[in-house]
Amino acid sequence: MMRSPRNRTGFTLLELLVVIAILTLLIGILMPSMHRAKLQARDTQCRIRLRAIHIAHMVYLHDNKRFAELNNDEDDGTWQYNYLIYDGRDFDSNFGPLLNDTVSLDSVEQLFCPRQTDPYHTLATPENPWPVVPLLDTRSAYARRYHLTGRSLSQMKRNPALFSDVFHLPKVVKSAHGDGVNVAYLDGHVQFVRAKKLLTDNDLAHPFAVEDNPVIEDIWDELNRARK
């Protein structure tokens, strides 16, 4: 009497290796796409947060009529400290009042770009404490245009760039979106602006000057010209 062949219930070693090879290939193909999708989602979230900052300022201006002080310079100056939330003492300047009035901005997270990795512009790091610590600055990942202190919307001409990803040093541009910044304009629209040489290859750090640096003015002018 002949015996019937035994039914196989598992993979051979060769079949298992083929399956592993196929899975490895698929992962290699899909991972870059998934990474790009993740970055694109963060880019979108950054634009949404910048738009929220614009709306928060419109709410603030409706109640207070004028932009808050940017720093302790009466005319703002072309300072690079246009990203401050808390200046080590209070919330009276720049983005601080948007949080302090508990109306204009819902949460502090909206002041941070999800693509930004610089510890000085990331939420709740030792270099950028939250909750705030007396005598230590707390910084946003976004910047406000200078020369707005005390001005009302009726004094705005054309459609200037008002807010953007922080760019006071080339390295913070590179540590976020790489070669450009998201910009919010007076009319509320937000767009990405690539100004690679001006943003990532300038002399803001050589030597570092915290105030009245003409490169800052050049960058804001470039953001104005890039307006769509």
VENZIRA-V185763 format. One record per pair of residues at least 12 apart in sequence whose ideal C-beta (glycine too) atoms are under 10 Angstrom apart, sorted by the first residue. I is the first residue (numbers start at 0). J is the second residue. If there is no record, write none. Layout:
[[I	J] [I	J]]
//
This chain:
[[37	113] [38	113] [38	114] [38	176] [38	177] [40	113] [41	112] [41	113] [41	114] [41	115] [41	175] [41	176] [42	112] [42	113] [42	114] [42	175] [42	176] [42	181] [42	191] [43	113] [44	112] [44	113] [44	114] [45	111] [45	112] [45	113] [45	114] [45	115] [45	140] [45	141] [45	164] [45	175] [45	176] [45	180] [45	181] [45	189] [45	191] [46	112] [46	164] [46	181] [46	182] [46	183] [46	188] [46	189] [46	190] [46	191] [47	109] [47	113] [47	181] [47	189] [48	108] [48	109] [48	110] [48	111] [48	112] [48	113] [48	140] [48	141] [48	181] [48	183] [48	189] [49	109] [49	110] [49	112] [49	140] [49	141] [49	161] [49	162] [49	163] [49	164] [49	180] [49	181] [49	182] [49	183] [49	189] [49	190] [50	109] [50	162] [50	181] [50	183] [50	187] [50	188] [50	189] [51	97] [51	103] [51	104] [51	105] [51	106] [51	108] [51	109] [51	110] [51	183] [52	94] [52	97] [52	103] [52	104] [52	109] [52	110] [52	139] [52	141] [52	143] [52	161] [52	162] [52	163] [52	183] [52	189] [53	161] [53	162] [53	183] [53	184] [53	185] [53	186] [53	187] [53	188] [53	189] [54	103] [54	104] [54	109] [54	183] [54	187] [55	94] [55	96] [55	97] [55	98] [55	100] [55	102] [55	103] [55	104] [55	105] [55	109] [55	110] [55	162] [56	94] [56	96] [56	97] [56	103] [56	104] [56	143] [56	147] [56	152] [56	161] [56	162] [56	183] [57	103] [57	152] [57	185] [57	187] [58	97] [58	100] [58	102] [58	103] [58	104] [59	96] [59	97] [59	100] [59	102] [59	103] [59	104] [60	103] [60	150] [60	151] [60	152] [61	102] [61	103] [61	152] [62	100] [62	102] [62	103] [63	96] [63	100] [63	103] [63	151] [64	149] [64	150] [64	151] [64	152] [64	153] [65	147] [65	148] [65	149] [65	150] [65	151] [65	152] [65	154] [66	93] [66	96] [66	143] [66	144] [66	146] [66	147] [66	148] [66	149] [66	150] [66	151] [66	152] [66	154] [66	155] [66	161] [67	90] [67	91] [67	92] [67	93] [67	94] [67	95] [67	96] [67	97] [67	99] [67	100] [67	143] [67	147] [67	148] [67	149] [68	91] [68	92] [68	93] [68	95] [68	96] [68	147] [68	148] [68	149] [69	81] [69	83] [69	92] [69	93] [69	94] [69	143] [69	144] [69	145] [69	146] [69	147] [69	148] [69	149] [70	83] [70	86] [70	92] [70	93] [70	145] [70	148] [70	209] [70	210] [71	86] [71	91] [71	92] [72	145] [72	148] [72	210] [72	211] [73	148] [73	149] [74	145] [74	146] [74	148] [74	149] [74	211] [75	93] [75	143] [75	144] [75	145] [75	146] [75	147] [75	148] [75	149] [75	150] [75	210] [75	211] [76	145] [76	146] [76	209] [76	210] [76	211] [76	212] [76	215] [77	144] [77	145] [77	146] [77	208] [77	210] [77	211] [77	212] [77	213] [77	214] [77	215] [77	216] [77	217] [77	218] [77	219] [78	93] [78	145] [78	167] [78	208] [78	209] [78	210] [78	211] [78	212] [78	215] [79	142] [79	145] [79	165] [79	166] [79	167] [79	168] [79	203] [79	207] [79	208] [79	209] [79	210] [79	211] [79	212] [79	214] [79	215] [80	92] [80	93] [80	136] [80	138] [80	142] [80	145] [80	167] [80	209] [80	210] [81	93] [81	94] [81	139] [81	141] [81	142] [81	143] [81	144] [81	145] [81	147] [81	162] [81	163] [81	165] [81	166] [81	167] [81	215] [81	219] [82	94] [82	110] [82	119] [82	120] [82	136] [82	137] [82	138] [82	139] [82	140] [82	141] [82	142] [82	143] [82	164] [82	165] [82	166] [82	167] [82	171] [83	95] [83	136] [83	137] [83	138] [83	139] [83	142] [83	143] [84	96] [84	97] [84	98] [84	99] [84	107] [84	110] [84	111] [84	122] [84	127] [84	129] [84	131] [84	136] [84	137] [84	138] [84	139] [84	141] [85	98] [85	99] [85	107] [85	127] [85	128] [85	129] [85	130] [85	131] [85	132] [85	133] [85	135] [85	136] [85	137] [85	138] [85	139] [86	131] [86	134] [86	135] [86	136] [86	137] [86	138] [87	131] [87	132] [87	133] [87	134] [87	135] [87	136] [87	137] [88	131] [88	133] [88	134] [88	136] [89	131] [89	133] [90	131] [90	137] [92	148] [93	138] [93	139] [93	142] [93	143] [93	147] [93	148] [94	107] [94	109] [94	110] [94	137] [94	138] [94	139] [94	141] [94	142] [94	143] [94	162] [95	131] [95	137] [95	139] [97	109] [97	110] [97	139] [98	110] [107	122] [107	123] [107	129] [107	130] [107	131] [107	137] [107	139] [108	122] [108	123] [108	129] [109	139] [109	141] [110	122] [110	129] [110	137] [110	138] [110	139] [110	140] [110	141] [111	123] [111	127] [111	129] [111	138] [111	139] [111	140] [111	141] [112	139] [112	140] [112	141] [112	164] [112	165] [112	171] [112	174] [112	175] [112	176] [112	180] [112	181] [113	140] [113	175] [114	140] [114	164] [114	174] [114	175] [114	176] [114	177] [114	181] [115	139] [115	140] [115	141] [115	164] [115	165] [115	171] [115	172] [115	174] [115	175] [115	176] [116	140] [116	171] [116	173] [116	174] [116	175] [117	138] [117	140] [117	165] [117	168] [117	170] [117	171] [117	172] [117	173] [117	174] [117	175] [118	174] [119	136] [119	137] [119	138] [119	140] [119	165] [119	167] [119	168] [119	170] [119	171] [119	174] [120	138] [120	139] [120	140] [120	141] [120	142] [120	164] [120	165] [120	167] [120	168] [120	171] [120	174] [120	175] [121	138] [121	140] [121	174] [122	137] [122	138] [122	139] [122	140] [123	137] [124	138] [126	138] [127	139] [127	140] [138	165] [138	167] [138	171] [139	162] [139	164] [139	165] [140	164] [140	165] [140	171] [140	174] [140	175] [141	162] [141	163] [141	164] [141	165] [141	180] [141	181] [141	183] [142	160] [142	161] [142	162] [142	163] [142	164] [142	165] [142	166] [142	167] [142	171] [142	180] [142	182] [142	215] [142	218] [142	219] [143	161] [143	162] [143	163] [143	165] [143	183] [144	159] [144	160] [144	161] [144	162] [144	163] [144	182] [144	183] [144	185] [144	215] [144	219] [144	222] [144	223] [145	210] [145	211] [145	215] [145	216] [145	219] [146	159] [146	216] [146	219] [147	159] [147	161] [152	185] [155	185] [155	186] [156	185] [157	184] [157	185] [157	186] [157	223] [157	226] [158	184] [158	185] [158	186] [158	187] [158	188] [158	223] [158	226] [159	184] [159	185] [159	186] [159	219] [159	220] [159	222] [159	223] [159	226] [160	180] [160	182] [160	183] [160	184] [160	185] [160	190] [160	192] [160	218] [160	219] [160	220] [160	221] [160	222] [160	223] [160	224] [160	225] [160	226] [161	182] [161	183] [161	184] [161	185] [161	186] [161	187] [161	219] [161	222] [162	180] [162	181] [162	182] [162	183] [162	184] [162	185] [162	189] [162	222] [163	179] [163	180] [163	181] [163	182] [163	183] [163	184] [163	189] [163	192] [163	198] [163	218] [163	219] [163	222] [164	176] [164	179] [164	180] [164	181] [164	182] [164	183] [164	191] [164	192] [164	198] [165	180] [166	179] [166	180] [166	182] [166	194] [166	197] [166	198] [166	199] [166	201] [166	203] [166	214] [166	215] [166	218] [166	219] [166	222] [167	203] [167	204] [167	207] [167	209] [167	212] [167	214] [167	215] [167	218] [168	199] [168	201] [168	203] [168	204] [168	207] [169	197] [169	198] [169	199] [169	200] [169	201] [169	202] [169	203] [169	204] [169	205] [170	199] [170	203] [170	204] [171	198] [171	199] [172	194] [172	195] [172	197] [172	198] [172	199] [172	200] [172	201] [172	218] [173	198] [173	199] [176	191] [176	192] [176	193] [176	198] [177	193] [177	195] [177	198] [177	199] [178	191] [178	192] [178	193] [178	194] [178	195] [178	196] [178	198] [178	199] [179	191] [179	192] [179	193] [179	194] [179	195] [179	197] [179	198] [179	199] [179	225] [180	192] [180	193] [180	194] [180	198] [180	218] [180	222] [180	225] [182	194] [182	219] [182	221] [182	222] [182	223] [182	225] [182	226] [183	222] [184	222] [184	223] [184	225] [184	226] [184	227] [185	226] [186	226] [188	226] [188	227] [190	222] [190	225] [190	226] [190	227] [191	225] [192	218] [192	221] [192	222] [192	223] [192	224] [192	225] [192	226] [192	227] [193	225] [194	217] [194	218] [194	221] [194	222] [194	224] [194	225] [196	221] [197	214] [197	217] [197	218] [197	220] [197	221] [197	222] [198	214] [198	218] [198	221] [198	222] [201	214] [201	215] [201	217] [201	218] [202	214] [203	215] [203	218]]
//
